Amino acid sequence: MTNTLIVMGVSGTGKSTLARALASKLQWAFLEGDDYHPQGNVEKMRRGEALTDDDRWPWLDAMHAAIADKQHHKQPVVVTCSALKKTYREKLVGKLDGIEFVYLCGDPQTILARMRQRKNHFMPADLLDSQIAALEPPQTAIFIPIDLTTEEQVAAVVRQLQSATY
């Protein structure tokens, strides 16, 4: 039984917007993955420098611990995390059960346009190419197009969770 949704994808796909809407609809907790980045990671991204795997491991460890804590307290949760590589997703899951990934996917030009419209976000649009280059799309996930409205995305996720046919 699913008790954790990880909304994943490159920056600018709308992970936080969808995850907040899902958490509200499902009445689950919400965790913003960006809040778990060490300050050094945030500063590096603000400078326009792409994170390395070594930069990401402590962040992924902290996110895994937060998910494990929610599961330990039997509190379903919706989490945002880029989760770009298979090894990152494996690190997030570890030995936990009940985790499903929701993959927001779409056209890179649309994503870039969205990123350029954002205000006060530490992730510059210039880093989108590095995220796309690092992305290893999941084999198994709930695939959600970014061109749907948030309401349509939520409905699609809920429908697929109920039918478990993804």
Backbone as ProteinMPNN parsed JSONL, in Angstrom:
{"seq_chain_A": "MTNTLIVMGVSGTGKSTLARALASKLQWAFLEGDDYHPQGNVEKMRRGEALTDDDRWPWLDAMHAAIADKQHHKQPVVVTCSALKKTYREKLVGKLDGIEFVYLCGDPQTILARMRQRKNHFMPADLLDSQIAALEPPQTAIFIPIDLTTEEQVAAVVRQLQSATY", "coords_chain_A": {"N_chain_A": [[0.843, -1.19, 0.0], [0.58, 2.149, -0.888], [2.208, 4.708, 0.831], [3.797, 6.813, 0.611], [4.524, 9.33, -1.631], [6.75, 10.36, -4.064], [7.364, 13.152, -5.747], [8.875, 13.749, -8.669], [11.387, 15.0, -11.0], [13.019, 17.211, -13.352], [14.206, 20.487, -12.423], [11.78, 23.088, -12.376], [9.544, 21.8, -13.371], [7.262, 21.801, -11.88], [7.066, 20.441, -9.473], [6.763, 21.099, -6.702], [4.335, 22.495, -6.677], [2.51, 20.531, -7.613], [2.942, 18.526, -5.657], [2.155, 19.784, -3.252], [-0.56, 20.173, -3.833], [-1.406, 17.513, -4.137], [-0.868, 16.539, -1.543], [-2.705, 18.038, -0.105], [-5.148, 17.169, -1.265], [-5.088, 14.401, -0.673], [-4.852, 14.514, 2.006], [-2.409, 14.213, 3.308], [0.886, 14.494, 4.763], [3.367, 16.961, 3.816], [6.539, 17.291, 2.343], [9.083, 19.412, 1.426], [11.595, 18.945, -0.747], [13.724, 20.688, -1.38], [14.202, 21.991, 1.001], [15.89, 20.371, 2.405], [18.41, 20.518, 1.418], [21.86, 20.958, 2.033], [23.344, 24.058, 3.091], [25.598, 24.711, 1.59], [25.104, 23.44, -0.866], [22.925, 24.929, -1.82], [24.085, 27.451, -2.083], [26.003, 26.864, -4.02], [24.375, 26.201, -6.245], [23.083, 28.663, -6.562], [25.206, 30.134, -7.526], [25.281, 29.163, -10.029], [26.405, 26.718, -10.45], [26.469, 23.314, -11.195], [25.3, 20.597, -9.2], [27.237, 17.895, -7.892], [27.404, 14.279, -7.716], [28.545, 13.713, -5.219], [27.844, 16.038, -3.835], [25.128, 15.648, -3.648], [24.622, 13.313, -2.111], [24.535, 13.68, 0.849], [22.212, 15.237, 1.003], [20.267, 13.514, -0.104], [20.429, 11.462, 1.791], [19.429, 12.823, 4.053], [16.832, 13.331, 3.186], [15.873, 10.714, 2.885], [15.937, 9.915, 5.562], [13.98, 11.629, 6.608], [11.694, 10.717, 5.272], [11.634, 8.093, 6.239], [11.143, 8.635, 8.926], [8.548, 9.721, 8.802], [7.194, 7.447, 7.879], [7.696, 5.719, 10.024], [6.155, 6.912, 11.982], [3.738, 6.402, 10.927], [2.608, 8.199, 9.12], [1.344, 9.23, 6.208], [2.935, 10.679, 3.335], [3.75, 13.27, 0.985], [6.38, 14.005, -1.081], [8.825, 16.218, -2.444], [11.372, 15.855, -4.83], [14.092, 16.012, -6.999], [15.313, 13.633, -7.853], [16.914, 12.547, -9.941], [18.577, 10.46, -10.944], [18.75, 6.856, -11.196], [20.211, 5.711, -9.101], [19.926, 7.687, -7.158], [17.217, 7.544, -6.616], [17.11, 4.976, -5.595], [18.595, 5.389, -3.266], [16.909, 7.147, -1.893], [14.713, 5.473, -1.38], [15.806, 3.14, -0.155], [15.427, 0.639, 2.203], [12.768, 0.977, 2.583], [9.205, 0.581, 2.321], [6.235, 0.968, 0.279], [6.546, 3.227, -1.306], [5.984, 5.349, -4.014], [6.836, 6.755, -7.137], [6.173, 9.826, -8.738], [6.441, 11.048, -11.794], [7.134, 13.998, -13.274], [7.003, 15.103, -16.47], [8.107, 16.626, -19.518], [8.387, 18.952, -22.283], [11.588, 20.32, -22.832], [11.877, 23.064, -23.587], [9.513, 24.261, -22.707], [9.798, 23.853, -19.979], [12.101, 25.378, -19.491], [11.14, 27.951, -20.09], [9.291, 28.23, -18.013], [11.024, 28.197, -15.813], [12.417, 30.569, -16.213], [10.48, 32.395, -15.598], [10.152, 32.217, -12.888], [10.417, 33.623, -9.622], [12.714, 34.541, -7.106], [13.928, 32.006, -6.671], [16.446, 29.675, -5.908], [17.562, 28.094, -7.871], [18.998, 28.53, -10.881], [17.916, 29.111, -14.291], [19.891, 28.456, -16.072], [20.976, 26.064, -15.238], [19.367, 24.039, -16.072], [20.021, 22.458, -18.343], [22.094, 20.837, -17.332], [20.688, 19.303, -15.502], [18.908, 17.934, -17.167], [20.761, 16.477, -18.622], [21.725, 14.784, -16.633], [19.491, 13.327, -15.983], [17.888, 10.251, -15.582], [15.299, 8.775, -16.718], [12.647, 7.257, -14.868], [11.832, 3.744, -14.884], [9.586, 2.645, -13.821], [6.887, 4.357, -12.732], [4.458, 6.874, -11.925], [3.59, 8.531, -14.617], [3.352, 11.881, -15.428], [2.246, 14.44, -17.47], [3.592, 17.725, -17.892], [2.099, 19.662, -19.07], [-0.528, 19.508, -18.348], [-3.178, 20.876, -16.308], [-2.8, 21.717, -12.821], [-4.894, 20.609, -11.353], [-5.796, 18.629, -13.115], [-3.518, 17.043, -13.154], [-3.404, 16.174, -10.465], [-5.795, 14.691, -10.36], [-5.159, 12.691, -12.222], [-3.021, 11.374, -10.951], [-4.272, 10.441, -8.59], [-6.227, 8.79, -9.708], [-4.591, 6.829, -10.91], [-3.308, 5.807, -8.664], [-5.467, 4.65, -7.364], [-6.201, 2.689, -9.201], [-3.868, 1.387, -9.603], [-2.416, 0.908, -11.96], [0.031, 1.544, -13.457]], "CA_chain_A": [[0.0, 0.0, 0.0], [1.362, 3.375, -1.006], [2.106, 5.675, 1.922], [4.731, 7.891, 0.287], [4.666, 9.716, -3.024], [7.864, 11.261, -4.33], [7.137, 13.857, -6.995], [10.223, 13.921, -9.197], [11.593, 15.575, -12.318], [13.996, 18.293, -13.347], [13.742, 21.758, -11.881], [10.873, 23.837, -13.23], [8.414, 21.004, -13.87], [6.083, 22.011, -11.034], [7.033, 19.415, -8.419], [6.218, 21.625, -5.442], [2.92, 22.813, -6.879], [1.752, 19.276, -7.643], [3.053, 17.818, -4.376], [1.288, 20.465, -2.273], [-1.954, 19.884, -4.198], [-1.652, 16.104, -3.796], [-0.913, 16.419, -0.081], [-3.989, 18.6, 0.317], [-6.225, 16.279, -1.727], [-5.008, 13.118, 0.034], [-4.723, 14.829, 3.435], [-1.13, 13.661, 3.724], [1.916, 15.488, 5.063], [4.129, 17.432, 2.669], [7.936, 17.63, 2.59], [9.746, 20.078, 0.303], [12.952, 18.439, -0.854], [14.714, 21.769, -1.374], [14.495, 22.365, 2.39], [16.864, 19.435, 2.966], [19.736, 20.773, 0.842], [22.822, 21.693, 2.856], [23.519, 25.432, 2.627], [26.615, 24.729, 0.546], [24.462, 23.085, -2.137], [22.111, 26.067, -2.251], [25.01, 28.497, -2.533], [26.607, 26.395, -5.268], [23.385, 26.353, -7.312], [22.898, 30.108, -6.784], [26.337, 30.582, -8.35], [25.142, 28.577, -11.352], [27.213, 25.504, -10.533], [25.694, 22.073, -11.066], [25.689, 19.72, -8.097], [27.829, 16.602, -8.214], [26.86, 13.186, -6.91], [29.016, 13.892, -3.845], [27.019, 17.089, -3.227], [23.747, 15.184, -3.461], [24.446, 12.197, -1.159], [24.013, 14.09, 2.164], [20.84, 15.694, 0.803], [19.428, 12.325, -0.265], [20.394, 10.797, 3.102], [18.512, 13.584, 4.915], [15.468, 13.102, 2.707], [15.521, 9.335, 3.244], [15.655, 9.908, 7.0], [12.691, 12.299, 6.828], [10.656, 9.793, 4.808], [11.601, 6.975, 7.197], [10.497, 9.135, 10.137], [7.101, 9.789, 8.525], [6.677, 6.083, 7.838], [7.754, 5.185, 11.387], [5.012, 7.493, 12.699], [2.546, 6.031, 10.157], [2.049, 9.419, 8.537], [1.561, 9.286, 4.762], [3.608, 11.929, 2.976], [4.096, 13.6, -0.389], [7.716, 14.59, -1.025], [9.403, 16.652, -3.709], [12.798, 15.593, -4.993], [14.39, 15.828, -8.421], [15.517, 12.18, -8.01], [17.272, 12.464, -11.355], [19.218, 9.202, -11.335], [18.259, 5.634, -10.564], [20.904, 5.536, -7.814], [19.336, 8.633, -6.204], [15.916, 6.994, -6.216], [17.407, 3.834, -4.718], [19.034, 5.952, -1.981], [15.71, 7.671, -1.224], [13.853, 4.37, -0.953], [16.505, 2.241, 0.762], [14.643, -0.568, 2.515], [11.397, 1.386, 2.898], [8.136, 0.082, 1.462], [5.09, 1.855, 0.085], [6.933, 4.46, -1.988], [5.715, 5.45, -5.448], [7.344, 7.967, -7.765], [5.342, 10.542, -9.692], [7.431, 11.679, -12.656], [6.648, 15.103, -14.09], [7.819, 15.124, -17.679], [7.628, 17.532, -20.548], [9.286, 19.559, -23.254], [12.601, 21.169, -22.198], [11.648, 24.492, -23.84], [8.44, 24.673, -21.803], [10.379, 23.886, -18.636], [12.996, 26.53, -19.45], [10.297, 29.154, -20.02], [8.758, 28.294, -16.643], [12.111, 28.558, -14.898], [12.738, 31.987, -16.414], [9.407, 33.194, -15.0], [10.159, 32.084, -11.429], [11.05, 34.675, -8.831], [13.278, 34.17, -5.795], [14.299, 30.597, -6.544], [17.907, 29.583, -5.977], [17.985, 27.285, -9.022], [18.916, 29.328, -12.111], [17.515, 28.421, -15.522], [21.098, 27.985, -16.75], [21.329, 24.711, -14.802], [18.42, 23.044, -16.598], [20.71, 21.509, -19.228], [22.837, 19.853, -16.529], [19.704, 18.386, -14.921], [18.426, 17.075, -18.256], [21.853, 15.552, -18.941], [21.842, 13.803, -15.552], [18.224, 12.596, -15.817], [17.64, 8.872, -16.009], [13.867, 8.619, -16.449], [12.328, 5.989, -14.202], [11.14, 2.71, -15.655], [8.284, 2.461, -13.191], [6.437, 5.56, -12.031], [3.241, 7.476, -12.459], [4.068, 9.564, -15.529], [2.398, 12.98, -15.505], [2.702, 15.518, -18.354], [3.586, 19.042, -17.246], [1.178, 20.586, -19.729], [-1.854, 19.418, -17.731], [-3.36, 21.77, -15.167], [-2.515, 21.054, -11.546], [-6.074, 19.807, -11.011], [-5.766, 17.437, -13.976], [-2.408, 16.211, -12.686], [-3.834, 15.531, -9.216], [-6.799, 13.682, -10.704], [-4.474, 11.582, -12.891], [-2.27, 10.626, -9.941], [-5.235, 9.745, -7.717], [-6.824, 7.719, -10.52], [-3.617, 5.76, -11.074], [-3.113, 5.172, -7.35], [-6.648, 3.809, -7.098], [-6.254, 1.535, -10.09], [-2.528, 0.757, -9.556], [-2.079, 0.426, -13.314], [1.001, 2.458, -14.078]], "C_chain_A": [[0.883, 1.246, 0.0], [1.108, 4.275, 0.197], [3.053, 6.852, 1.723], [4.74, 8.097, -1.216], [5.856, 10.653, -3.129], [7.64, 11.852, -5.712], [8.502, 14.292, -7.516], [10.215, 14.548, -10.582], [12.616, 16.69, -12.211], [13.37, 19.553, -12.757], [12.813, 22.434, -12.888], [9.682, 23.064, -13.758], [7.145, 21.194, -13.046], [5.953, 20.996, -9.924], [6.358, 19.922, -7.154], [4.734, 21.922, -5.562], [2.08, 21.537, -6.858], [1.79, 18.583, -6.289], [2.179, 18.464, -3.304], [-0.184, 20.154, -2.552], [-2.315, 18.439, -3.874], [-1.771, 15.922, -2.29], [-2.239, 16.944, 0.457], [-5.145, 17.662, -0.04], [-6.261, 14.983, -0.914], [-5.016, 13.279, 1.552], [-3.513, 14.116, 4.035], [-0.2, 14.81, 4.085], [2.644, 15.863, 3.769], [5.548, 17.758, 3.116], [8.525, 18.218, 1.318], [11.209, 19.671, 0.281], [14.016, 19.519, -0.807], [15.103, 22.175, 0.047], [15.571, 21.491, 3.022], [18.267, 19.607, 2.375], [20.633, 21.435, 1.88], [23.029, 23.092, 2.258], [24.555, 25.529, 1.513], [26.052, 24.373, -0.82], [23.677, 24.267, -2.693], [23.012, 27.169, -2.805], [25.651, 28.122, -3.867], [25.635, 26.585, -6.434], [23.127, 27.824, -7.613], [24.009, 30.68, -7.659], [26.266, 30.013, -9.767], [25.974, 27.329, -11.558], [26.326, 24.285, -10.308], [26.213, 21.255, -9.893], [26.294, 18.431, -8.641], [27.115, 15.525, -7.402], [27.28, 13.355, -5.449], [28.257, 14.988, -3.116], [25.643, 16.557, -2.849], [23.586, 14.109, -2.384], [23.952, 12.645, 0.208], [22.553, 14.567, 2.091], [19.896, 14.497, 0.696], [19.331, 11.531, 1.043], [19.409, 11.491, 4.038], [17.067, 13.375, 4.49], [14.994, 11.695, 3.055], [15.147, 9.263, 4.726], [14.305, 10.555, 7.308], [11.532, 11.408, 6.392], [10.51, 8.632, 5.792], [10.897, 7.406, 8.484], [8.981, 9.221, 9.946], [6.504, 8.384, 8.517], [6.656, 5.465, 9.23], [6.553, 5.672, 12.201], [3.692, 7.263, 11.963], [1.808, 7.251, 9.607], [2.356, 9.437, 7.034], [2.103, 10.66, 4.368], [3.81, 12.033, 1.469], [5.374, 14.424, -0.314], [8.102, 15.095, -2.406], [10.891, 16.337, -3.711], [13.056, 15.387, -6.479], [14.624, 14.353, -8.747], [15.936, 11.829, -9.437], [17.802, 11.109, -11.803], [18.609, 8.015, -10.59], [18.922, 5.434, -9.194], [20.36, 6.499, -6.763], [17.999, 8.088, -5.704], [16.108, 5.799, -5.292], [17.828, 4.309, -3.329], [17.832, 6.482, -1.199], [14.868, 6.548, -0.631], [14.549, 3.5, 0.089], [15.695, 0.973, 0.953], [13.193, -0.244, 2.877], [10.42, 0.802, 1.888], [7.103, 1.181, 1.243], [5.406, 3.16, -0.617], [6.638, 4.342, -3.48], [6.281, 6.773, -5.95], [6.314, 8.509, -8.74], [6.313, 11.382, -10.518], [6.767, 12.741, -13.53], [7.571, 15.252, -15.297], [7.213, 16.064, -18.712], [8.747, 18.067, -21.405], [10.29, 20.488, -22.56], [12.386, 22.672, -22.427], [10.55, 25.048, -22.947], [8.978, 24.81, -20.382], [11.28, 25.111, -18.488], [12.204, 27.83, -19.338], [9.714, 29.32, -18.623], [9.829, 28.748, -15.659], [12.457, 30.038, -15.009], [11.69, 32.906, -15.799], [9.422, 33.159, -13.472], [10.895, 33.25, -10.781], [11.572, 34.067, -7.533], [13.537, 32.684, -5.622], [15.794, 30.484, -6.758], [18.416, 28.846, -7.201], [17.865, 28.106, -10.302], [18.563, 28.47, -13.325], [18.721, 27.849, -16.262], [21.478, 26.56, -16.363], [20.387, 23.637, -15.334], [19.124, 22.009, -17.477], [21.462, 20.448, -18.443], [21.878, 18.851, -15.887], [19.181, 17.422, -15.994], [19.497, 16.043, -18.615], [21.98, 14.447, -17.895], [20.614, 12.895, -15.44], [18.267, 11.202, -16.413], [16.167, 8.619, -15.711], [13.574, 7.269, -15.8], [11.638, 5.018, -15.147], [9.72, 2.528, -15.135], [7.964, 3.705, -12.374], [5.051, 5.909, -12.555], [3.716, 8.646, -13.307], [2.988, 10.626, -15.707], [2.965, 14.083, -16.406], [2.596, 16.88, -17.656], [2.594, 19.997, -17.885], [-0.27, 20.447, -19.259], [-1.964, 20.477, -16.644], [-3.034, 20.995, -13.892], [-3.676, 20.146, -11.155], [-6.119, 18.524, -11.836], [-4.648, 16.483, -13.55], [-2.795, 15.455, -11.416], [-4.825, 14.413, -9.522], [-6.139, 12.465, -11.353], [-3.694, 10.734, -11.89], [-3.222, 9.81, -9.074], [-5.864, 8.571, -8.459], [-5.855, 6.54, -10.64], [-3.307, 5.066, -9.745], [-4.266, 4.221, -7.056], [-6.667, 2.565, -7.968], [-4.936, 0.749, -10.082], [-2.157, 0.144, -10.894], [-1.146, 1.405, -13.997], [2.289, 1.795, -14.272]], "O_chain_A": [[1.813, 1.365, 0.797], [-0.036, 4.57, 0.542], [3.112, 7.766, 2.546], [4.941, 7.154, -1.981], [5.962, 11.622, -2.378], [7.714, 11.15, -6.721], [9.194, 15.095, -6.891], [9.181, 14.62, -11.246], [13.028, 17.068, -11.114], [12.151, 19.652, -12.616], [13.032, 22.361, -14.097], [8.884, 23.612, -14.518], [6.065, 20.789, -13.475], [4.843, 20.713, -9.473], [5.484, 19.256, -6.6], [3.962, 21.63, -4.648], [1.062, 21.469, -6.169], [0.76, 18.099, -5.82], [1.531, 17.759, -2.53], [-0.96, 19.903, -1.629], [-3.414, 18.17, -3.389], [-2.671, 15.23, -1.813], [-2.823, 16.359, 1.37], [-6.014, 17.396, 0.79], [-7.33, 14.522, -0.515], [-5.167, 12.305, 2.29], [-3.583, 13.509, 5.104], [-0.469, 15.963, 3.75], [2.542, 15.164, 2.76], [5.748, 18.416, 4.137], [8.472, 17.597, 0.257], [11.97, 20.012, 1.186], [15.096, 19.301, -0.258], [16.216, 22.65, 0.271], [16.109, 21.841, 4.072], [19.203, 18.92, 2.786], [20.209, 22.383, 2.542], [22.899, 23.275, 1.048], [24.408, 26.336, 0.595], [26.473, 24.94, -1.828], [23.751, 24.57, -3.884], [22.736, 27.743, -3.858], [25.819, 28.973, -4.74], [26.027, 27.075, -7.493], [22.969, 28.204, -8.774], [23.778, 31.603, -8.44], [27.098, 30.346, -10.612], [26.225, 26.92, -12.691], [25.54, 24.233, -9.362], [27.415, 21.223, -9.626], [25.912, 17.945, -9.706], [26.321, 15.829, -6.511], [26.469, 13.165, -4.544], [28.043, 14.891, -1.908], [25.064, 16.973, -1.845], [22.511, 14.002, -1.793], [23.007, 12.04, 0.715], [21.765, 14.327, 3.006], [18.845, 14.473, 1.336], [18.273, 10.991, 1.365], [18.642, 10.829, 4.737], [16.179, 13.255, 5.334], [13.851, 11.504, 3.47], [14.16, 8.626, 5.094], [13.571, 10.079, 8.174], [10.504, 11.35, 7.066], [9.396, 8.238, 6.136], [10.139, 6.63, 9.066], [8.219, 8.836, 10.833], [5.434, 8.157, 9.082], [5.707, 4.765, 9.584], [6.005, 4.927, 13.013], [2.663, 7.841, 12.316], [0.58, 7.327, 9.623], [3.504, 9.638, 6.639], [1.773, 11.671, 4.987], [4.011, 11.036, 0.776], [5.448, 15.412, 0.416], [7.755, 14.485, -3.417], [11.579, 16.533, -2.71], [12.314, 14.664, -7.144], [14.187, 13.871, -9.792], [15.375, 10.925, -10.057], [17.513, 10.66, -12.912], [18.036, 8.158, -9.509], [18.259, 5.031, -8.237], [20.334, 6.155, -5.581], [17.694, 8.164, -4.514], [15.366, 5.626, -4.326], [17.457, 3.698, -2.327], [17.744, 6.29, 0.014], [14.37, 6.662, 0.489], [13.95, 3.157, 1.108], [15.321, 0.311, -0.016], [12.477, -1.09, 3.412], [10.777, 0.561, 0.734], [7.103, 2.197, 1.938], [4.625, 4.107, -0.538], [6.999, 3.356, -4.122], [6.207, 7.789, -5.259], [5.669, 7.757, -9.47], [6.932, 12.313, -10.003], [5.954, 12.434, -14.402], [8.769, 15.496, -15.153], [6.001, 16.269, -18.774], [9.906, 17.679, -21.263], [9.887, 21.353, -21.782], [12.687, 23.473, -21.542], [10.645, 26.182, -22.479], [8.654, 25.762, -19.673], [11.225, 25.803, -17.471], [12.572, 28.714, -18.564], [9.651, 30.436, -18.107], [9.576, 29.576, -14.784], [12.758, 30.684, -14.005], [11.976, 34.068, -15.51], [8.773, 33.985, -12.83], [11.862, 33.782, -11.325], [10.941, 33.19, -6.944], [13.378, 32.159, -4.52], [16.353, 31.105, -7.662], [19.594, 28.962, -7.54], [16.754, 28.357, -10.767], [18.866, 27.278, -13.38], [18.592, 26.869, -16.996], [22.229, 25.909, -17.089], [20.589, 22.451, -15.074], [18.85, 20.813, -17.367], [21.473, 19.281, -18.836], [22.218, 17.677, -15.742], [19.034, 16.227, -15.738], [19.186, 14.882, -18.879], [22.303, 13.306, -18.228], [20.697, 11.811, -14.863], [18.628, 11.001, -17.573], [15.815, 8.286, -14.58], [14.187, 6.26, -16.149], [10.95, 5.421, -16.085], [8.784, 2.29, -15.898], [8.687, 4.054, -11.441], [4.554, 5.306, -13.507], [4.193, 9.647, -12.772], [1.857, 10.32, -16.085], [4.046, 14.605, -16.135], [1.64, 17.148, -16.929], [2.277, 21.036, -17.307], [-1.144, 21.184, -19.717], [-0.948, 20.928, -16.115], [-2.999, 19.765, -13.894], [-3.459, 19.032, -10.676], [-6.444, 17.457, -11.315], [-4.816, 15.264, -13.584], [-2.55, 14.255, -11.298], [-4.699, 13.309, -8.993], [-6.519, 11.331, -11.064], [-3.708, 9.506, -11.976], [-2.998, 8.62, -8.851], [-6.015, 7.485, -7.899], [-6.257, 5.387, -10.489], [-3.07, 3.858, -9.719], [-4.056, 3.116, -6.557], [-7.1, 1.501, -7.524], [-4.893, -0.407, -10.502], [-1.655, -0.978, -10.966], [-1.503, 2.021, -15.001], [3.228, 2.407, -14.781]]}, "name": "protein", "num_of_chains": 1, "seq": "MTNTLIVMGVSGTGKSTLARALASKLQWAFLEGDDYHPQGNVEKMRRGEALTDDDRWPWLDAMHAAIADKQHHKQPVVVTCSALKKTYREKLVGKLDGIEFVYLCGDPQTILARMRQRKNHFMPADLLDSQIAALEPPQTAIFIPIDLTTEEQVAAVVRQLQSATY"}
